[in-house]
Amino acid sequence: MNRQRGQGVVEYGLIIGLIAIIVIAVIVALGPQIKEIWSPDSAAPPPPAPVSSDTQP
């Protein structure tokens, strides 16, 4: 019984380690896109378009 319990703990440890590696890989792969989403520049509205003197009466 003790041996099986130890084996289960090791298996859970391996699963958690694998999940951690996958999460880190996804964060590294999507890093630039995540950075763009959270950058302050992306939240700012675009500047207004310049008004040309040709369109005014």
C-alpha positions, 0 to 999 in steps of 0.5 A, a space after each residue: 500500500 505504501 508503495 502505491 501511495 508513493 507512486 501516485 504522488 510521483 505521478 501527480 508531481 509529473 502531471 503538475 510539472 508537465 502542466 507547468 511546462 505547457 503553461 510556460 511555453 504558451 506564455 513564452 509563445 504568446 508573450 508579444 501579443 499579451 504585452 501588446 494587449 496590456 500596453 498603455 498605448 493600446 488602450 489610448 484612442 487614436 489621435 483625431 484626423 487633421 482637418 485640411 483647409 480645403 474642406 472648410 467653406 
